[in-house]
Amino acid sequence: MWVLILNLECQRTLRRKSMAAAVFNQSIGASQSLGHFNTSGLHQEFGKGSVRLISKAFEVDVGLSKRGCYNSSQRNLSIIRASTSQTSLIDIVSSPSHNKSNDSRKKSGEAALILIRHGESLWNEKNLFTGCVDVPLTKKGVEEAIEAGKRISNIPIDMIYTSALIRAQMTAMLAMTQHRRKKVPVIMHNESEQATAWSQIFSEDTKKQSIPVVADWRLNERMYGELQGLNKQETADRYGKEQVHEWRRSYDVPPPNGESLEMCAQRAVAYFKDQIEPQLLAGKNVMIAAHGNSLRSIIMYLDKLTSQEVISLELSTGIPMLYISKEGKFIRRGSPAGPAEAGVYAYTKKLALYRQKLDEMVH
């Protein structure tokens, strides 16, 4: 329940009282434009025109003065302290007198999306078709994953999605060993009631220092059918370079008993839309560690590529790509250059403030 403390320099007329009530109602509207939260108190002074809102979730100062009178043309709202499930940042919002709650909600939905193709696998090294065969990383692949982690070490991450294959999961876990927040990635096991019960965490502090990792087969590499395990050069010699190239790089021609890129895209993009995109729209920062073809499929969706454009898209192993999700749109920002480079974090105010906060924590 709101507690209103009125400290008026003059309470001589009913006109002053009605003006105070009007200011109170507008301050309530301003606080609502910041989002939904529970409050435990409010302090309001009208002679010099200041409003203080205090709650468990937010503490807000609102300046409302113009020579002792309420200024209806502008309100300056300064969020001093915020505690939410997301990364807490200090932010200053200038708002006109008209309520712009929709704009505030759009701003709060901004989020980072990081895509990483797994590092080199043991079958990449041997030039074999891998597909859905579960093969781990090479030493070089481990190093690539660690380097990828350094490139994204200052970017906030709230959720991690990987395929069901070990090379993607290794890449995600190794990358997170380099993150400056030092949160621990924890794989979610909900395949059965027993798995869910046995993997519960009972410390709230530990939960706050953990990042949930969801592994799903729909982010797997495309299934190469009868080519899996075959040497790529020997296969080209056997079936002809043009035939193998068509199997590998066409959009809708699958290898024998395997998946085409189109078939891979159907499952990967459907999963992205159903499970991952809602997290981004809610303001969650997401990393996806997956495979060349599942990530090409997702990028096709994000960048609105045609079937002809996507077949020429090549993704390097272990090189992260950053997108900004904002107002339902995805903006590609390229690959972060490294932990010493600040440029990528200045693409949005939120990323820049997040990095600044990390720097202050360290120093």
Sine and cosine of phi, psi and omega as CSV:
sin_phi,cos_phi,sin_psi,cos_psi,sin_omega,cos_omega
0.00,0.00,0.68,-0.73,0.02,-1.00
-0.94,0.35,0.68,-0.74,0.12,-0.99
-0.94,-0.35,0.86,-0.51,-0.07,-1.00
-0.95,-0.32,0.87,-0.49,0.06,-1.00
-0.94,-0.35,0.92,-0.38,-0.02,-1.00
-0.97,-0.22,0.82,-0.57,0.06,-1.00
-0.82,-0.57,1.00,-0.05,-0.09,-1.00
-0.98,-0.19,0.69,-0.72,0.08,-1.00
-0.93,0.37,-0.58,0.82,0.04,-1.00
-0.72,-0.69,0.77,-0.64,0.10,-1.00
-0.80,-0.59,0.78,0.63,-0.15,-0.99
-1.00,0.00,-0.40,0.92,-0.12,-0.99
-0.72,-0.69,0.42,-0.91,0.07,-1.00
-0.91,0.42,-0.42,0.91,0.01,-1.00
-0.91,0.42,-0.67,0.74,0.05,-1.00
-0.88,0.48,-0.67,0.74,-0.02,-1.00
-0.90,0.43,-0.67,0.74,0.01,-1.00
-0.92,0.39,-0.56,0.83,0.06,-1.00
-0.91,0.42,-0.64,0.77,0.03,-1.00
-0.89,0.45,-0.66,0.75,0.02,-1.00
-0.90,0.44,-0.62,0.78,0.01,-1.00
-0.90,0.43,-0.67,0.74,0.02,-1.00
-0.90,0.44,-0.64,0.77,0.02,-1.00
-0.87,0.49,-0.72,0.70,-0.01,-1.00
-0.89,0.46,-0.63,0.78,0.01,-1.00
-0.94,0.33,-0.54,0.84,0.04,-1.00
-0.93,0.38,-0.56,0.83,0.09,-1.00
-0.89,0.46,-0.70,0.71,0.03,-1.00
-0.88,0.48,-0.62,0.78,0.02,-1.00
-0.91,0.42,-0.65,0.76,0.00,-1.00
-0.92,0.39,-0.57,0.82,0.02,-1.00
-0.92,0.39,-0.48,0.88,0.00,-1.00
-0.92,0.38,-0.26,0.97,0.02,-1.00
-0.99,0.14,-0.22,0.97,-0.01,-1.00
0.73,-0.68,-0.02,-1.00,0.00,-1.00
-1.00,-0.06,0.85,-0.53,0.06,-1.00
-0.42,-0.91,0.39,-0.92,0.03,-1.00
-1.00,-0.02,0.64,-0.77,-0.03,-1.00
-0.86,-0.51,0.44,-0.90,0.00,-1.00
-0.88,-0.48,-0.03,1.00,0.02,-1.00
-0.08,-1.00,0.34,-0.94,0.06,-1.00
-0.56,-0.83,0.66,-0.75,0.08,-1.00
-0.81,-0.58,0.72,-0.69,-0.10,-0.99
-0.63,-0.78,0.76,-0.65,0.07,-1.00
-0.80,-0.61,0.68,-0.73,-0.14,-0.99
-0.91,-0.41,-0.28,0.96,0.02,-1.00
-0.87,0.49,-0.79,0.62,0.07,-1.00
-0.99,-0.13,-0.13,0.99,0.16,-0.99
0.97,0.25,0.89,0.47,0.10,-0.99
-0.80,-0.61,0.55,-0.83,0.03,-1.00
-0.81,-0.59,0.76,-0.65,0.09,-1.00
-0.85,-0.52,0.81,-0.59,0.07,-1.00
-0.94,-0.35,0.81,-0.59,-0.04,-1.00
-0.81,-0.58,0.74,-0.67,0.04,-1.00
-0.48,-0.88,0.09,-1.00,0.08,-1.00
-0.92,0.40,-0.51,0.86,-0.07,-1.00
-1.00,-0.09,-0.57,0.82,-0.09,-1.00
-0.66,-0.75,0.50,-0.87,0.23,-0.97
-0.78,-0.63,0.86,-0.51,-0.15,-0.99
-0.79,-0.62,0.73,-0.69,0.17,-0.99
-0.95,-0.31,0.74,-0.67,0.03,-1.00
-0.83,-0.56,0.88,-0.47,0.02,-1.00
-1.00,0.03,0.78,-0.62,-0.06,-1.00
-0.66,-0.75,0.96,0.28,-0.09,-1.00
-0.65,-0.76,0.54,-0.84,0.15,-0.99
-0.37,-0.93,1.00,0.05,-0.05,-1.00
0.82,0.58,0.72,0.70,0.07,-1.00
1.00,0.07,-0.06,1.00,0.00,-1.00
-0.91,-0.42,0.42,-0.91,0.03,-1.00
-0.94,0.35,0.77,-0.64,0.02,-1.00
-0.99,-0.14,0.95,-0.31,-0.09,-1.00
-0.99,0.13,-0.11,0.99,-0.09,-1.00
-0.99,0.16,-0.41,0.91,-0.06,-1.00
-0.39,-0.92,0.58,-0.81,0.14,-0.99
-0.80,-0.61,0.69,-0.72,0.07,-1.00
-0.95,-0.32,0.89,-0.45,-0.04,-1.00
-0.96,-0.29,0.83,-0.56,0.02,-1.00
-0.88,-0.47,0.92,-0.39,0.07,-1.00
-0.99,0.17,0.93,-0.36,-0.05,-1.00
-0.99,0.11,-0.67,0.74,-0.04,-1.00
-0.58,-0.81,0.70,-0.71,0.03,-1.00
-0.68,-0.73,0.65,-0.76,0.07,-1.00
-0.76,-0.64,0.93,-0.37,-0.01,-1.00
-0.69,-0.73,0.01,-1.00,0.02,-1.00
-0.95,0.31,-0.32,0.95,0.01,-1.00
-1.00,-0.04,0.01,-1.00,0.06,-1.00
-0.88,0.47,0.80,-0.60,0.00,-1.00
-0.99,0.14,0.77,-0.64,0.01,-1.00
-0.74,-0.67,0.52,-0.85,0.13,-0.99
-0.99,0.14,0.76,-0.65,-0.06,-1.00
-0.63,-0.78,0.55,-0.84,0.06,-1.00
-0.87,-0.50,0.78,-0.62,-0.07,-1.00
-0.86,-0.51,0.82,-0.57,0.13,-0.99
-0.98,-0.18,0.82,-0.58,-0.09,-1.00
-0.78,-0.62,0.71,-0.71,0.14,-0.99
-0.94,0.34,0.10,-1.00,-0.09,-1.00
-0.91,0.42,-0.47,0.88,0.03,-1.00
-0.96,0.26,0.68,-0.74,-0.03,-1.00
-0.92,0.39,0.81,-0.59,0.03,-1.00
-0.86,-0.50,0.80,0.59,-0.06,-1.00
-0.89,0.46,-0.56,0.83,0.00,-1.00
-0.90,0.44,-0.67,0.75,0.02,-1.00
-0.89,0.45,-0.64,0.77,-0.01,-1.00
-0.90,0.44,-0.65,0.76,0.01,-1.00
-0.92,0.40,-0.60,0.80,0.02,-1.00
-0.90,0.44,-0.67,0.75,-0.01,-1.00
-0.90,0.44,-0.63,0.78,-0.04,-1.00
-0.93,0.36,-0.29,0.96,-0.01,-1.00
-1.00,0.08,-0.01,1.00,0.02,-1.00
-0.92,0.40,0.69,-0.73,-0.04,-1.00
-0.46,-0.89,0.38,-0.93,0.04,-1.00
-0.99,-0.11,0.65,-0.76,0.10,-1.00
-0.83,-0.56,0.86,-0.51,-0.01,-1.00
-0.92,-0.38,0.79,-0.61,0.06,-1.00
-0.92,-0.39,0.76,-0.65,0.04,-1.00
-0.73,-0.68,0.84,-0.54,0.18,-0.98
-0.98,0.20,0.68,-0.73,-0.06,-1.00
-0.81,0.59,0.39,-0.92,0.07,-1.00
-0.94,0.34,0.08,-1.00,-0.04,-1.00
-0.84,0.54,0.74,-0.68,0.04,-1.00
-0.99,-0.16,0.17,-0.98,0.00,-1.00
-0.89,0.45,-0.51,0.86,0.04,-1.00
-0.99,0.11,-0.45,0.89,0.18,-0.98
-0.86,0.51,-0.69,0.72,-0.02,-1.00
-0.88,0.47,-0.59,0.81,-0.03,-1.00
-1.00,0.00,0.04,1.00,0.02,-1.00
0.88,0.47,0.66,0.75,0.01,-1.00
-0.96,-0.28,0.52,-0.86,0.16,-0.99
-0.93,0.38,0.84,-0.55,-0.10,-1.00
-0.98,-0.21,-0.81,0.59,0.01,-1.00
0.85,0.53,-0.82,-0.57,-0.05,-1.00
-0.99,-0.11,0.18,0.98,0.12,-0.99
-0.95,0.30,0.71,-0.70,-0.17,-0.99
-1.00,0.02,1.00,-0.06,-0.11,-0.99
-0.89,-0.45,0.70,-0.71,-0.03,-1.00
-0.99,0.17,0.03,-1.00,-0.01,-1.00
-0.98,0.19,0.43,-0.90,0.19,-0.98
-0.99,0.12,0.07,-1.00,0.10,-1.00
-0.85,0.52,-0.66,0.75,0.05,-1.00
-0.88,0.47,-0.65,0.76,0.03,-1.00
-0.89,0.47,-0.63,0.78,0.07,-1.00
-0.88,0.47,-0.70,0.71,0.01,-1.00
-0.90,0.43,-0.61,0.79,0.04,-1.00
-0.90,0.43,-0.65,0.76,0.01,-1.00
-0.91,0.42,-0.65,0.76,0.02,-1.00
-0.91,0.42,-0.67,0.74,0.04,-1.00
-0.90,0.44,-0.63,0.78,0.07,-1.00
-0.87,0.50,-0.65,0.76,0.03,-1.00
-0.88,0.48,-0.61,0.79,0.04,-1.00
-0.90,0.43,-0.60,0.80,-0.02,-1.00
-0.92,0.39,-0.47,0.88,-0.05,-1.00
-0.94,-0.34,0.28,0.96,-0.14,-0.99
-0.91,0.40,-0.32,0.95,-0.01,-1.00
-0.96,-0.30,0.12,0.99,-0.03,-1.00
-0.99,-0.16,0.75,-0.66,-0.04,-1.00
-0.91,0.42,0.62,-0.78,0.04,-1.00
-0.70,-0.71,0.84,-0.54,0.01,-1.00
-0.94,-0.33,-0.44,0.90,-0.03,-1.00
-0.61,-0.79,0.56,-0.83,0.06,-1.00
-0.81,-0.59,0.72,-0.69,0.09,-1.00
-0.86,-0.51,0.71,-0.71,0.06,-1.00
-0.71,-0.70,0.16,-0.99,0.13,-0.99
-0.98,0.20,-0.03,-1.00,0.05,-1.00
-1.00,0.10,0.04,1.00,-0.10,-0.99
-0.99,-0.15,0.61,-0.79,-0.18,-0.98
-0.90,0.44,-0.54,0.84,-0.05,-1.00
-0.92,0.40,-0.56,0.83,0.07,-1.00
-0.96,0.29,-0.64,0.77,-0.01,-1.00
-0.93,0.37,-0.65,0.76,0.07,-1.00
-0.86,0.50,-0.68,0.74,0.00,-1.00
-0.88,0.48,-0.71,0.71,0.01,-1.00
-0.89,0.46,-0.72,0.69,-0.06,-1.00
-0.92,0.39,-0.69,0.73,0.01,-1.00
-0.91,0.41,-0.62,0.78,0.04,-1.00
-0.88,0.48,-0.64,0.76,-0.06,-1.00
-0.95,0.31,-0.30,0.96,0.07,-1.00
-0.92,0.40,-0.29,0.96,-0.03,-1.00
-0.99,-0.11,-0.11,0.99,-0.10,-1.00
-0.96,0.29,0.66,-0.75,-0.11,-0.99
-0.95,0.31,-0.36,0.93,0.03,-1.00
-0.96,0.27,-0.30,0.95,0.05,-1.00
0.87,0.50,0.43,0.90,0.10,-1.00
-0.96,0.27,0.49,-0.87,-0.10,-0.99
-0.99,-0.14,0.84,-0.54,0.09,-1.00
-0.95,0.31,0.77,-0.63,-0.04,-1.00
-0.83,-0.56,0.88,-0.47,-0.02,-1.00
-0.95,0.31,0.77,-0.63,0.01,-1.00
-0.99,0.15,0.76,-0.65,0.05,-1.00
-0.87,-0.49,0.98,-0.20,0.01,-1.00
-0.79,-0.61,0.41,0.91,-0.03,-1.00
-0.94,0.33,-0.27,0.96,0.07,-1.00
-0.47,-0.88,0.27,-0.96,0.01,-1.00
-0.88,0.47,-0.62,0.78,0.01,-1.00
-0.92,0.40,-0.68,0.73,0.00,-1.00
-0.88,0.48,-0.65,0.76,0.02,-1.00
-0.90,0.44,-0.71,0.70,-0.04,-1.00
-0.92,0.39,-0.66,0.75,-0.08,-1.00
-0.96,0.29,-0.36,0.93,-0.06,-1.00
-0.98,-0.21,0.27,0.96,-0.01,-1.00
-0.93,0.37,0.53,-0.85,0.10,-0.99
-0.95,-0.33,0.77,-0.63,-0.12,-0.99
-0.96,-0.29,0.09,1.00,0.06,-1.00
-0.94,-0.35,0.84,-0.54,0.03,-1.00
-0.91,0.41,-0.60,0.80,0.04,-1.00
-0.89,0.45,-0.66,0.75,0.02,-1.00
-0.91,0.41,-0.63,0.78,0.05,-1.00
-0.86,0.51,-0.66,0.75,-0.02,-1.00
-0.91,0.40,-0.42,0.91,0.01,-1.00
-0.99,-0.15,0.32,0.95,0.00,-1.00
-0.87,-0.50,0.44,-0.90,0.10,-1.00
-0.86,-0.52,0.87,-0.50,0.01,-1.00
-0.92,0.39,0.68,-0.73,0.02,-1.00
-0.88,-0.47,0.85,-0.53,-0.01,-1.00
-0.94,-0.34,0.86,-0.52,0.03,-1.00
-0.97,-0.26,0.75,-0.66,-0.04,-1.00
-0.58,-0.81,0.67,-0.74,-0.06,-1.00
-0.90,0.43,-0.37,0.93,-0.04,-1.00
-0.94,0.34,-0.21,0.98,0.12,-0.99
-0.99,-0.11,0.07,1.00,0.03,-1.00
-0.87,0.50,0.35,-0.94,0.19,-0.98
-0.86,0.51,0.40,-0.92,0.03,-1.00
-0.93,0.37,0.54,-0.84,-0.08,-1.00
-0.99,0.14,0.86,-0.51,-0.10,-1.00
-1.00,0.03,0.14,0.99,0.10,-0.99
0.86,0.51,-0.76,-0.65,-0.09,-1.00
-0.96,0.30,-0.06,1.00,0.05,-1.00
-1.00,0.06,-0.26,0.97,-0.09,-1.00
-0.89,0.46,0.80,-0.60,-0.01,-1.00
1.00,-0.04,-0.20,0.98,0.01,-1.00
-0.99,0.11,0.53,-0.85,0.09,-1.00
-0.95,0.31,0.73,-0.69,-0.10,-1.00
-0.90,0.43,-0.65,0.76,-0.01,-1.00
-0.93,0.37,-0.69,0.73,0.01,-1.00
-0.90,0.43,-0.58,0.82,0.04,-1.00
-0.91,0.40,-0.64,0.77,0.05,-1.00
-0.91,0.42,-0.63,0.77,0.04,-1.00
-0.90,0.43,-0.56,0.83,-0.07,-1.00
-0.98,0.19,-0.73,0.68,-0.10,-1.00
-0.98,-0.20,-0.20,0.98,-0.06,-1.00
0.99,-0.15,0.62,-0.79,-0.05,-1.00
-0.88,0.48,-0.65,0.76,-0.05,-1.00
-0.91,0.42,-0.64,0.77,0.00,-1.00
-0.92,0.39,-0.72,0.70,0.01,-1.00
-0.91,0.43,-0.64,0.77,0.03,-1.00
-0.88,0.47,-0.63,0.78,0.03,-1.00
-0.91,0.42,-0.68,0.74,0.05,-1.00
-0.88,0.47,-0.64,0.77,-0.09,-1.00
-0.99,0.16,-0.60,0.80,-0.21,-0.98
-0.88,-0.48,-0.11,0.99,0.07,-1.00
-0.97,0.24,0.28,-0.96,-0.04,-1.00
-1.00,0.06,-0.62,0.78,-0.16,-0.99
-0.82,-0.57,0.25,0.97,0.04,-1.00
-0.95,-0.31,0.93,-0.37,-0.02,-1.00
-1.00,0.09,0.42,-0.91,0.18,-0.98
-0.94,0.33,0.21,-0.98,-0.04,-1.00
-0.80,0.59,0.87,-0.50,0.01,-1.00
0.86,0.51,0.48,0.88,0.01,-1.00
-0.83,-0.56,-0.22,-0.97,-0.01,-1.00
-0.97,-0.25,0.61,-0.79,0.22,-0.98
-0.99,0.10,0.19,-0.98,0.09,-1.00
-0.88,0.48,-0.58,0.81,0.03,-1.00
-0.88,0.48,-0.68,0.73,0.01,-1.00
-0.92,0.38,-0.64,0.77,0.06,-1.00
-0.89,0.46,-0.66,0.75,-0.02,-1.00
-0.90,0.43,-0.59,0.81,-0.02,-1.00
-0.85,0.52,-0.70,0.71,-0.02,-1.00
-0.98,0.19,-0.65,0.76,-0.07,-1.00
-0.93,0.37,-0.70,0.71,-0.01,-1.00
-0.94,0.34,-0.63,0.78,0.05,-1.00
-0.87,0.50,-0.66,0.75,0.03,-1.00
-0.91,0.41,-0.68,0.74,0.02,-1.00
-0.86,0.51,-0.73,0.68,-0.02,-1.00
-0.90,0.43,-0.66,0.76,-0.12,-0.99
-0.98,0.19,-0.65,0.76,-0.14,-0.99
-0.95,-0.32,-0.61,0.79,-0.16,-0.99
-1.00,-0.09,-0.70,0.71,-0.04,-1.00
-0.85,0.52,-0.65,0.76,0.06,-1.00
-0.86,0.50,-0.56,0.83,0.05,-1.00
-0.90,0.43,-0.68,0.73,0.02,-1.00
-0.91,0.42,-0.68,0.73,0.00,-1.00
-0.91,0.41,-0.42,0.91,0.06,-1.00
-1.00,0.10,0.00,1.00,0.03,-1.00
1.00,-0.09,0.10,0.99,0.04,-1.00
-0.98,0.22,0.67,-0.75,0.07,-1.00
-1.00,-0.01,0.81,-0.59,-0.21,-0.98
-0.84,-0.54,0.65,-0.76,0.19,-0.98
-0.90,-0.44,0.70,-0.71,0.10,-1.00
-0.88,-0.47,0.86,-0.51,0.11,-0.99
-0.94,-0.33,0.92,-0.39,-0.09,-1.00
-0.54,-0.84,-0.66,-0.75,-0.23,-0.97
-0.78,-0.63,0.21,-0.98,-0.06,-1.00
-0.80,0.59,-0.76,0.65,-0.09,-1.00
-0.99,0.14,-0.58,0.82,0.05,-1.00
-0.93,0.37,-0.59,0.81,0.04,-1.00
-0.96,0.27,-0.59,0.81,0.10,-1.00
-0.86,0.52,-0.63,0.77,0.02,-1.00
-0.89,0.46,-0.70,0.72,-0.01,-1.00
-0.92,0.38,-0.66,0.75,0.03,-1.00
-0.90,0.43,-0.59,0.81,0.08,-1.00
-0.83,0.55,-0.66,0.75,0.02,-1.00
-0.95,0.32,-0.71,0.70,-0.05,-1.00
-0.91,0.42,-0.69,0.73,-0.06,-1.00
-1.00,-0.08,0.04,1.00,0.01,-1.00
0.82,0.57,0.75,0.67,0.02,-1.00
-0.99,0.16,0.46,-0.89,0.10,-0.99
-0.99,0.12,0.18,-0.98,0.03,-1.00
-0.90,0.44,-0.47,0.88,0.04,-1.00
-0.97,0.23,-0.58,0.81,-0.01,-1.00
-0.95,0.32,-0.59,0.81,-0.09,-1.00
-0.95,0.30,-0.46,0.89,-0.04,-1.00
-0.94,0.34,-0.32,0.95,0.04,-1.00
-0.99,-0.11,0.02,1.00,-0.02,-1.00
-0.98,0.19,0.84,-0.54,0.02,-1.00
-0.91,-0.41,0.70,-0.72,0.02,-1.00
-0.89,-0.46,0.79,-0.61,0.03,-1.00
-0.98,0.19,0.53,-0.85,0.05,-1.00
-0.93,0.36,0.68,-0.74,0.12,-0.99
0.96,0.29,0.23,0.97,0.02,-1.00
-0.95,-0.32,0.93,-0.37,-0.03,-1.00
-0.96,0.29,0.51,-0.86,0.12,-0.99
-0.85,-0.52,0.68,-0.73,-0.04,-1.00
-0.94,-0.34,0.74,-0.67,0.17,-0.99
-0.86,-0.52,0.49,-0.87,0.15,-0.99
-0.94,-0.33,0.84,-0.54,0.08,-1.00
-1.00,-0.05,0.87,-0.49,-0.06,-1.00
-0.53,-0.85,0.82,-0.57,0.06,-1.00
0.82,0.57,0.61,0.79,0.05,-1.00
0.98,0.18,0.09,1.00,0.02,-1.00
-0.90,-0.44,0.41,-0.91,0.00,-1.00
-0.89,-0.45,0.81,-0.59,-0.05,-1.00
-0.91,-0.42,0.88,-0.48,-0.02,-1.00
-0.97,0.24,0.71,-0.70,-0.02,-1.00
-0.88,-0.47,0.09,1.00,0.02,-1.00
0.99,0.16,-0.31,-0.95,-0.02,-1.00
-0.97,-0.23,0.76,-0.64,0.11,-0.99
-0.83,0.56,0.70,-0.71,-0.13,-0.99
-0.97,0.23,-0.43,0.90,-0.03,-1.00
0.40,-0.91,0.19,-0.98,-0.08,-1.00
-0.90,0.43,-0.38,0.93,-0.02,-1.00
-1.00,0.04,-0.18,0.98,-0.06,-1.00
-1.00,-0.08,0.82,-0.58,-0.07,-1.00
-1.00,-0.08,-0.23,0.97,-0.15,-0.99
-0.82,0.57,-0.71,0.71,-0.07,-1.00
-0.90,0.44,-0.49,0.87,-0.07,-1.00
-0.99,0.17,-0.22,0.98,0.04,-1.00
-1.00,0.02,0.00,1.00,0.03,-1.00
-0.89,0.46,-0.53,0.85,0.10,-1.00
-0.71,-0.71,0.46,-0.89,0.01,-1.00
-0.89,0.46,-0.60,0.80,-0.05,-1.00
-0.90,0.44,-0.71,0.71,0.01,-1.00
-0.91,0.42,-0.65,0.76,-0.01,-1.00
-0.89,0.45,-0.67,0.74,0.01,-1.00
-0.93,0.36,-0.58,0.81,0.03,-1.00
-0.89,0.45,-0.71,0.70,0.03,-1.00
-0.90,0.44,-0.66,0.75,0.02,-1.00
-0.86,0.50,-0.66,0.76,0.02,-1.00
-0.89,0.45,-0.67,0.74,0.04,-1.00
-0.88,0.47,-0.67,0.74,0.02,-1.00
-0.88,0.48,-0.66,0.75,0.01,-1.00
-0.92,0.40,-0.58,0.82,0.03,-1.00
-0.91,0.42,-0.62,0.78,-0.05,-1.00
-0.97,0.25,-0.66,0.75,-0.09,-1.00
-0.99,-0.14,0.00,0.00,0.00,0.00
